[in-house]
Amino acid sequence: MDYEQTIMQIIASSGEARSLSLKAIRTARTGNLEEAGELIKNAKVSLTKAHKVQTGLIQAEGRGEKTEITLLMIHAQDHLMNALTVRELAVELIEEIKERLALEQQLKGTVN
């Protein structure tokens, strides 16, 4: 696989992870916490794919192979860092949503 294809793998996997993380938040808001959890797990799988590709590039450079720093590579790194951050925040937001839903259930029990 050539260098550009390798970089595109990082971009594609990172983009998928970001999309899955955002979908997980929207899904949790509907009350479907189980599906939201699955989406977060799938986002982690996509991030792991991207991270493995990134690690391969880092290891190659560590072995003395010259890595060309291109705008595309910078874009890929930006995508990866963004996706990592979005997933971390999605996990936190989903926890907040779980707590809110639990409190709403408690309030329903006291109102009736």
N, CA, C and O of each residue as an XYZ file, in Angstrom:
448
protein
N       0.857     -1.177      0.000
C       0.000      0.000      0.000
C       0.901      1.236      0.000
O       1.903      1.282      0.713
N       0.539      2.231     -0.800
C       1.390      3.416     -0.861
C       1.061      4.380      0.280
O       0.078      4.221      1.004
N       1.912      5.368      0.405
C       1.843      6.327      1.509
C       0.494      7.044      1.560
O      -0.098      7.167      2.632
N       0.003      7.518      0.417
C      -1.275      8.233      0.402
C      -2.433      7.337      0.819
O      -3.333      7.781      1.532
N      -2.421      6.087      0.386
C      -3.480      5.148      0.787
C      -3.430      4.903      2.295
O      -4.468      4.794      2.947
N      -2.235      4.818      2.834
C      -2.067      4.627      4.274
C      -2.665      5.806      5.035
O      -3.386      5.624      6.016
N      -2.362      6.998      4.578
C      -2.899      8.200      5.219
C      -4.424      8.234      5.099
O      -5.118      8.609      6.044
N      -4.935      7.846      3.944
C      -6.385      7.839      3.747
C      -7.075      6.849      4.681
O      -8.227      7.058      5.061
N      -6.387      5.779      5.051
C      -6.942      4.832      6.027
C      -7.158      5.529      7.369
O      -8.180      5.324      8.024
N      -6.193      6.351      7.771
C      -6.332      7.092      9.030
C      -7.535      8.024      8.946
O      -8.346      8.084      9.870
N      -7.646      8.741      7.848
C      -8.753      9.691      7.679
C     -10.098      8.966      7.682
O     -11.032      9.394      8.359
N     -10.198      7.880      6.934
C     -11.474      7.148      6.834
C     -11.881      6.543      8.171
O     -13.030      6.681      8.590
N     -10.952      5.877      8.839
C     -11.279      5.239     10.124
C     -11.595      6.277     11.188
O     -12.493      6.079     12.006
N     -10.863      7.378     11.180
C     -11.127      8.447     12.146
C     -12.484      9.088     11.890
O     -13.235      9.357     12.828
N     -12.794      9.331     10.634
C     -14.090      9.913     10.290
C     -15.240      9.012     10.697
O     -16.265      9.479     11.194
N     -15.061      7.714     10.483
C     -16.090      6.760     10.892
C     -16.269      6.785     12.411
O     -17.397      6.769     12.903
N     -15.173      6.825     13.145
C     -15.240      6.853     14.610
C     -15.962      8.100     15.104
O     -16.781      8.031     16.020
N     -15.660      9.220     14.502
C     -16.305     10.475     14.895
C     -17.806     10.399     14.633
O     -18.608     10.769     15.490
N     -18.182      9.925     13.464
C     -19.604      9.804     13.118
C     -20.331      8.859     14.062
O     -21.441      9.155     14.505
N     -19.716      7.730     14.372
C     -20.330      6.768     15.288
C     -20.493      7.358     16.686
O     -21.497      7.112     17.354
N     -19.520      8.125     17.123
C     -19.589      8.747     18.448
C     -20.736      9.746     18.524
O     -21.481      9.769     19.504
N     -20.874     10.562     17.501
C     -21.971     11.533     17.481
C     -23.327     10.835     17.381
O     -24.300     11.264     18.001
N     -23.384      9.765     16.602
C     -24.624      8.992     16.505
C     -24.960      8.361     17.855
O     -26.132      8.252     18.214
N     -23.948      7.952     18.595
C     -24.172      7.366     19.918
C     -24.820      8.372     20.861
O     -25.709      8.016     21.633
N     -24.385      9.611     20.802
C     -24.989     10.653     21.646
C     -26.457     10.838     21.274
O     -27.327     10.859     22.145
N     -26.724     10.970     19.986
C     -28.119     11.155     19.539
C     -28.983      9.953     19.928
O     -30.141     10.115     20.312
N     -28.424      8.768     19.828
C     -29.159      7.551     20.175
C     -29.442      7.506     21.674
O     -30.536      7.126     22.092
N     -28.468      7.889     22.473
C     -28.665      7.904     23.927
C     -29.772      8.879     24.311
O     -30.554      8.608     25.222
N     -29.838      9.992     23.627
C     -30.888     10.981     23.921
C     -32.287     10.416     23.705
O     -33.242     10.871     24.336
N     -32.417      9.431     22.821
C     -33.728      8.816     22.599
C     -34.045      7.780     23.673
O     -35.151      7.242     23.715
N     -33.078      7.504     24.535
C     -33.272      6.523     25.594
C     -32.738      5.148     25.266
O     -32.799      4.249     26.104
N     -32.219      4.963     24.074
C     -31.690      3.661     23.663
C     -30.212      3.573     24.056
O     -29.319      3.715     23.221
N     -29.983      3.335     25.344
C     -28.623      3.339     25.879
C     -27.820      2.121     25.437
O     -26.600      2.198     25.292
N     -28.496      1.010     25.225
C     -27.789     -0.196     24.780
C     -27.188      0.020     23.389
O     -26.022     -0.297     23.151
N     -27.988      0.556     22.483
C     -27.483      0.820     21.133
C     -26.385      1.885     21.165
O     -25.400      1.791     20.432
N     -26.560      2.888     22.013
C     -25.532      3.930     22.148
C     -24.210      3.316     22.597
O     -23.142      3.693     22.114
N     -24.293      2.372     23.523
C     -23.086      1.683     23.982
C     -22.406      0.908     22.871
O     -21.179      0.891     22.776
N     -23.207      0.264     22.029
C     -22.643     -0.478     20.893
C     -21.970      0.469     19.900
O     -20.909      0.161     19.359
N     -22.587      1.605     19.671
C     -22.001      2.583     18.756
C     -20.666      3.097     19.284
O     -19.721      3.287     18.518
N     -20.592      3.321     20.587
C     -19.332      3.771     21.198
C     -18.265      2.688     21.064
O     -17.103      2.988     20.793
N     -18.659      1.431     21.254
C     -17.697      0.330     21.075
C     -17.193      0.282     19.635
O     -16.000      0.096     19.395
N     -18.100      0.448     18.687
C     -17.708      0.442     17.274
C     -16.800      1.626     16.940
O     -15.890      1.506     16.120
N     -17.052      2.760     17.576
C     -16.176      3.921     17.382
C     -14.768      3.604     17.876
O     -13.780      3.996     17.256
N     -14.689      2.896     18.990
C     -13.380      2.504     19.533
C     -12.650      1.583     18.559
O     -11.441      1.713     18.369
N     -13.375      0.659     17.946
C     -12.773     -0.251     16.959
C     -12.195      0.555     15.794
O     -11.076      0.297     15.351
N     -12.951      1.520     15.305
C     -12.470      2.359     14.199
C     -11.252      3.176     14.613
O     -10.309      3.333     13.838
N     -11.277      3.693     15.832
C     -10.124      4.454     16.319
C      -8.894      3.566     16.456
O      -7.775      3.995     16.173
N      -9.104      2.340     16.888
C      -7.985      1.406     17.017
C      -7.358      1.134     15.653
O      -6.136      1.056     15.533
N      -8.194      0.991     14.628
C      -7.675      0.796     13.265
C      -6.802      1.982     12.853
O      -5.686      1.806     12.365
N      -7.321      3.177     13.054
C      -6.577      4.383     12.677
C      -5.284      4.491     13.473
O      -4.238      4.851     12.935
N      -5.369      4.177     14.748
C      -4.191      4.282     15.614
C      -3.119      3.273     15.213
O      -1.928      3.581     15.265
N      -3.532      2.074     14.816
C      -2.560      1.068     14.366
C      -1.820      1.537     13.116
O      -0.613      1.329     12.988
N      -2.540      2.162     12.206
C      -1.899      2.684     10.995
C      -0.912      3.788     11.382
O       0.217      3.824     10.892
N      -1.348      4.677     12.258
C      -0.475      5.754     12.722
C       0.771      5.184     13.402
O       1.883      5.650     13.156
N       0.584      4.183     14.250
C       1.706      3.557     14.946
C       2.678      2.935     13.954
O       3.893      3.015     14.138
N       2.148      2.318     12.908
C       3.007      1.745     11.874
C       3.883      2.803     11.220
O       5.062      2.563     10.960
N       3.314      3.966     10.955
C       4.084      5.065     10.367
C       5.156      5.563     11.335
O       6.280      5.859     10.928
N       4.807      5.652     12.599
C       5.764      6.104     13.615
C       6.903      5.101     13.758
O       8.069      5.486     13.842
N       6.562      3.812     13.786
C       7.597      2.779     13.898
C       8.518      2.781     12.682
O       9.728      2.601     12.818
N       7.950      2.982     11.498
C       8.772      3.037     10.279
C       9.759      4.200     10.360
O      10.924      4.070      9.987
N       9.280      5.315     10.846
C      10.172      6.465     10.988
C      11.246      6.183     12.036
O      12.395      6.596     11.884
N      10.864      5.479     13.095
C      11.826      5.097     14.128
C      12.918      4.178     13.599
O      14.038      4.178     14.108
N      12.590      3.400     12.582
C      13.573      2.509     11.953
C      14.444      3.251     10.943
O      15.314      2.656     10.306
N      14.208      4.528     10.806
C      15.022      5.312      9.888
C      14.393      5.564      8.535
O      14.988      6.230      7.687
N      13.187      5.033      8.320
C      12.492      5.298      7.060
C      11.972      6.732      7.091
O      11.310      7.146      8.043
N      12.270      7.455      6.071
C      11.875      8.862      6.010
C      10.369      8.969      5.765
O       9.836      8.347      4.846
N       9.695      9.759      6.593
C       8.267     10.007      6.437
C       8.079     11.413      5.897
O       8.564     12.387      6.473
N       7.378     11.500      4.798
C       7.104     12.804      4.200
C       5.937     13.454      4.944
O       4.862     12.867      5.070
N       6.164     14.658      5.427
C       5.104     15.396      6.105
C       4.381     16.235      5.051
O       4.908     17.225      4.546
N       3.175     15.813      4.741
C       2.372     16.507      3.735
C       1.145     17.110      4.397
O       0.821     16.796      5.542
N       0.481     17.965      3.673
C      -0.763     18.529      4.175
C      -1.781     17.416      4.425
O      -2.570     17.494      5.368
N      -1.764     16.394      3.591
C      -2.665     15.255      3.769
C      -2.364     14.522      5.078
O      -3.286     14.104      5.778
N      -1.079     14.364      5.410
C      -0.708     13.715      6.672
C      -1.167     14.556      7.861
O      -1.687     14.020      8.839
N      -0.976     15.855      7.777
C      -1.424     16.742      8.856
C      -2.941     16.650      9.003
O      -3.462     16.622     10.118
N      -3.632     16.606      7.897
C      -5.093     16.470      7.900
C      -5.503     15.157      8.580
O      -6.450     15.131      9.367
N      -4.795     14.085      8.276
C      -5.094     12.782      8.882
C      -4.886     12.822     10.391
O      -5.703     12.295     11.147
N      -3.805     13.440     10.825
C      -3.538     13.535     12.259
C      -4.604     14.377     12.953
O      -5.026     14.066     14.066
N      -5.031     15.437     12.289
C      -6.089     16.282     12.823
C      -7.386     15.490     12.965
O      -8.074     15.588     13.981
N      -7.713     14.710     11.944
C      -8.912     13.864     11.999
C      -8.837     12.881     13.165
O      -9.812     12.700     13.893
N      -7.695     12.259     13.336
C      -7.540     11.268     14.404
C      -7.695     11.913     15.777
O      -8.422     11.397     16.625
N      -7.022     13.027     16.000
C      -7.119     13.686     17.304
C      -8.543     14.176     17.568
O      -9.035     14.086     18.693
N      -9.195     14.688     16.542
C     -10.572     15.145     16.674
C     -11.482     13.972     17.041
O     -12.320     14.089     17.935
N     -11.317     12.857     16.358
C     -12.156     11.681     16.615
C     -11.937     11.146     18.028
O     -12.888     10.738     18.694
N     -10.690     11.147     18.483
C     -10.397     10.701     19.852
C     -11.113     11.589     20.866
O     -11.710     11.098     21.825
N     -11.046     12.887     20.646
C     -11.687     13.832     21.561
C     -13.202     13.690     21.534
O     -13.845     13.675     22.583
N     -13.768     13.588     20.350
C     -15.223     13.454     20.233
C     -15.697     12.188     20.936
O     -16.719     12.214     21.623
N     -14.973     11.080     20.778
C     -15.383      9.838     21.434
C     -15.323      9.978     22.957
O     -16.243      9.557     23.657
N     -14.244     10.566     23.464
C     -14.131     10.752     24.915
C     -15.280     11.601     25.447
O     -15.868     11.278     26.479
N     -15.595     12.675     24.751
C     -16.701     13.528     25.177
C     -18.043     12.817     25.032
O     -18.940     13.017     25.851
N     -18.189     11.996     24.008
C     -19.428     11.232     23.827
C     -19.650     10.279     24.995
O     -20.768     10.147     25.492
N     -18.590      9.621     25.429
C     -18.701      8.712     26.578
C     -19.192      9.485     27.801
O     -20.077      9.017     28.519
N     -18.624     10.658     28.037
C     -19.033     11.473     29.184
C     -20.480     11.949     29.043
O     -21.246     11.901     30.005
N     -20.850     12.400     27.863
C     -22.223     12.860     27.647
C     -23.233     11.734     27.828
O     -24.306     11.941     28.394
N     -22.896     10.567     27.359
C     -23.805      9.427     27.506
C     -23.989      9.089     28.982
O     -25.091      8.734     29.402
N     -22.936      9.193     29.760
C     -23.072      8.968     31.209
C     -24.014      9.999     31.829
O     -24.840      9.660     32.676
N     -23.888     11.243     31.409
C     -24.791     12.289     31.902
C     -26.235     12.001     31.486
O     -27.161     12.191     32.274
N     -26.418     11.550     30.270
C     -27.761     11.212     29.785
C     -28.340     10.062     30.604
O     -29.515     10.090     30.969
N     -27.516      9.046     30.897
C     -27.978      7.923     31.732
C     -28.458      8.423     33.084
O     -29.520      8.025     33.564
N     -27.669      9.299     33.695
C     -28.047      9.837     35.004
C     -29.335     10.647     34.912
O     -30.203     10.544     35.779
N     -29.457     11.457     33.855
C     -30.671     12.258     33.683
C     -31.899     11.369     33.514
O     -32.945     11.624     34.111
N     -31.766     10.331     32.703
C     -32.890      9.421     32.489
C     -33.276      8.709     33.784
O     -34.460      8.508     34.055
N     -32.286      8.330     34.576
C     -32.571      7.677     35.859
C     -33.300      8.635     36.794
O     -34.248      8.238     37.471
N     -32.869      9.886     36.836
C     -33.541     10.880     37.675
C     -34.968     11.131     37.200
O     -35.878     11.285     38.014
N     -35.162     11.171     35.897
C     -36.511     11.358     35.359
C     -37.421     10.210     35.777
O     -38.589     10.423     36.101
N     -36.887      9.000     35.768
C     -37.675      7.840     36.200
C     -38.026      7.946     37.681
O     -39.143      7.623     38.084
N     -37.071      8.396     38.488
C     -37.333      8.569     39.916
C     -38.416      9.618     40.143
O     -39.301      9.435     40.978
N     -38.341     10.711     39.399
C     -39.339     11.766     39.543
C     -40.721     11.286     39.123
O     -41.717     11.645     39.752
N     -40.795     10.493     38.086
C     -42.084      9.947     37.655
C     -42.693      9.098     38.762
O     -43.908      9.099     38.956
N     -41.851      8.378     39.480
C     -42.328      7.529     40.573
C     -42.869      8.330     41.739
O     -43.783      7.877     42.428
N     -42.318      9.519     41.973
C     -42.782     10.332     43.100
C     -43.992     11.179     42.740
O     -44.756     11.571     43.623
N     -44.178     11.465     41.462
C     -45.306     12.290     41.025
C     -46.588     11.474     41.025
O     -47.652     11.981     41.381
N     -46.490     10.215     40.629
C     -47.689      9.367     40.538
C     -48.137      9.033     41.882
O     -49.132      8.327     42.044
